[in-house]
Amino acid sequence: MKRIIVLLFALLITSLSTTYAASESILTTTKDLEESQHHVGEVGYNLLNSNGIEKRMIFIFDGSTKYINAGTSTLSRTIVIYRGLYSFLQDDNELAAVLAHEISHGVDSYDGIFNGFFTNWRYFFTPRKYEYKADKRAVDYMVNAGYDPVAMIVMLNKIGCQHRYDWWFTYPLTSKRLMQVYEYIYTKYPEYLANNKYKNNIYYQNFLLTSRENREKFQEKVKTKSTKKVHYL
């Protein structure tokens, strides 16, 4: 019992909202690191400023590890993106998707007594709830900062692994996250799907392929609530 308590406490104090796992080590030059840090900071602070987020956070690019990962310390409000993940991102929109998701966790860390300490407990007991919340709020942050929210779908489909079940894991199935993001954009920001810049992107095309059945169900549900029969890619 004592060992279990110690383990839970260690997980709590670590307080990194880890999103993705790693596979190989990548080395960079000093110039690469400086340019990457500037890029991450530029997009991160644009998201904060454009959304009027008054809570302080900092952004760190870590090029020294092998992880395809990003995380937020809910105690120090430090958002870290690792080179493994960064190398998968093809434009500012995809980077904004990662950072906006982590910013959402950072904002939550300021809520409640003792702030980040109790945020960790909430994440521990209802982690999937907060992942869905962070994905949707990230879409809002992206739109307000001038980024294309469809990139969230591209980014998640590109690097999010797909387990068979989600009851065993702290994170929801990537397929469920993708549909939640798609439905949120479809409902709140349909113009981005009507004029979809990513419609020919191979990762977005793959999402359309693998989500066909779920999207058809969603479309039918939408039709029953509206006289307009609109289909967005």
Buried (B, 14 or more C-beta within 10 A) or exposed (E): EEEEEEEEEEBBEBBBBBBBEBEEEBEBEEEBBEEBBEBBBEBBBBBBEBBEBEBEBBBBBBBEBBBBBBBBBBBEBBBBBBBBBBBBBBBBBBBBBBBBBBBBBBBBBBEEEEBBBBBBEBBEEEBBEBBBBBBBBBBBBBBBBEBBBBBBBBBBBBBBEEEEEBEEEBBBBBBBBBBBBBBBBBEEBEEBBEEBEBEEBEBBBEBBEBBEEBBEEBBEEBEEEEEEEEEBE
